[in-house]
Amino acid sequence: MNHFQSIARVPGDPILSLMEAYRVDSHPGKLDLGVGVYKDTQGLTPIPKAVKLAEQRLLECETSKSYVGGHGDPLFGQLLTRLVLGADSKAITAQRVGATQTPGGTGALRLAADFIRHHLPGRGLWLSAPTWPIHESIFAEAGLQVSHYPYVDADNRLNVEAMLAALSHIPRGDVVLLHACCHNPTGFDLSQADWLRVLEVVKARELLPLIDFAYQGFGDGLEQDAWSVRLFADALPELLITSSCSKNFGLYRERTGALLVCTADAEKLIDIRSQLAFLARNLWSTPPAHGAAVVATILADEELKNVWVDELEQMRVRVTRLREGLVAALAPHGLAQRFAHISQQRGMFSYTGLSPAQVKRLREEYSIYMVGSGRANIAGIDAQRFTQLAQAIAAVCGGR
Ligand SMILES: Cc1ncc(COP(=O)(O)O)c(C=O)c1O
């Protein structure tokens, strides 16, 4: 018997196929704005100096490779919780928040999905339209009913009114996933005033927010980006937060992140954490240790932390400048107004507003690669080649 005969091929991840097409493209002026990683002026995804220094320390001091516990390294959990919620967080003082270390933000999302399915049966899960495509599959694969609330309109504008109207009609008790900052894929973030309104709807409908925090430090700054998360943690008794250290610590392949859970009181946290450890045990047993050890080493040491904070700020500022530079380069083509949103968006990504046909032309005629939805990774832009990129964009969308 041939056991695997009836298993068909699944279409590859479109971003990975794009990476492969870029790799084999021999055009000398090719530009990769597809894959979602930070790139420096050399087009490389660097290892931060703070990470290298922490790794040197670990190499000398690490005494065992035995398993870490189900919740991972407690020091990592404490320090990451403080980074996310702030040192003066009421939830931390009340001991009603705990971190479970996970393989990246993706692992945290998957653990949250299992937690919801097992312990909040029947609750629907609401995602922004659009959202990071992996959100769709993670929650659906975990067996949750996935629905969508509007976020960005077909004319490429954030529509907060439509979002609030939709949230105020979803079933009581459902789970709503919110991007804390640097919305992926659009780059459109809510203002503080918008967040306050979302909070009111969340309270009125008794929704459970699940805040995805994958880009802390890439939007307006480390503290500023956490504003929405801290607002919700202060105002609500219960909250799920997924935190990723992939982008801000440059630890992508080390799979470092955590699921933070806020509960009504310290006693309930113990129950919830016992369940999370059980679920995690059946997913990955115990989390990978290295990335979390690096993060804990950095956050525990003032000097190393300062080095990291400076490096992260440099990355953030570079992306902001690239946004402004691209819009300026489009101005001579009469397109500054049309693409003004690029400098207002936050984080690495931009929903440019280019159509799938325009994206296809950019790839086929100019070897400029971006996702079919028109999402560009702004960090992939080479500042030396603003003119070339602006000319290509003008050519495909009728600029001067
Ligand atoms: C919105 C969002 N959430 C979560 C993640 C998870 O990141 P990782 O699993 O690499 O930590 C990403 C990564 O691209 C993301 O864009």
The ligand as an SDF file (V2000), in Angstrom:
LIG
                    3D

 16 16  0  0  0  0  0  0  0  0999 V2000
    2.0540   40.6000   12.6430 C   0  0  0  0  0  0  0  0  0  0  0  0
    3.0560   39.5530   13.0080 C   0  0  0  0  0  0  0  0  0  0  0  0
    2.8410   38.8100   14.0940 N   0  0  0  0  0  0  0  0  0  0  0  0
    3.6960   37.8670   14.4750 C   0  0  0  0  0  0  0  0  0  0  0  0
    4.8400   37.6150   13.7590 C   0  0  0  0  0  0  0  0  0  0  0  0
    5.6930   36.5020   14.2600 C   0  0  0  0  0  0  0  0  0  0  0  0
    7.0230   36.6160   14.1990 O   0  0  0  0  0  0  0  0  0  0  0  0
    8.0300   35.5030   14.6980 P   0  0  0  0  0  0  0  0  0  0  0  0
    7.3050   34.2190   14.8060 O   0  0  0  0  0  0  0  0  0  0  0  0
    9.0840   35.4660   13.6450 O   0  0  0  0  0  0  0  0  0  0  0  0
    8.5230   35.9740   16.0070 O   0  0  0  0  0  0  0  0  0  0  0  0
    5.1230   38.3660   12.6040 C   0  0  0  0  0  0  0  0  0  0  0  0
    6.2980   38.1070   11.7980 C   0  0  0  0  0  0  0  0  0  0  0  0
    6.4440   38.4690   10.6600 O   0  0  0  0  0  0  0  0  0  0  0  0
    4.1950   39.3600   12.2260 C   0  0  0  0  0  0  0  0  0  0  0  0
    4.3890   40.1260   11.1530 O   0  0  0  0  0  0  0  0  0  0  0  0
  1  2  1  0
  2  3  1  0
  2 15  2  0
  3  4  2  0
  4  5  1  0
  5  6  1  0
  5 12  2  0
  6  7  1  0
  7  8  1  0
  8  9  2  0
  8 10  1  0
  8 11  1  0
 12 13  1  0
 12 15  1  0
 13 14  2  0
 15 16  1  0
M  END
$$$$
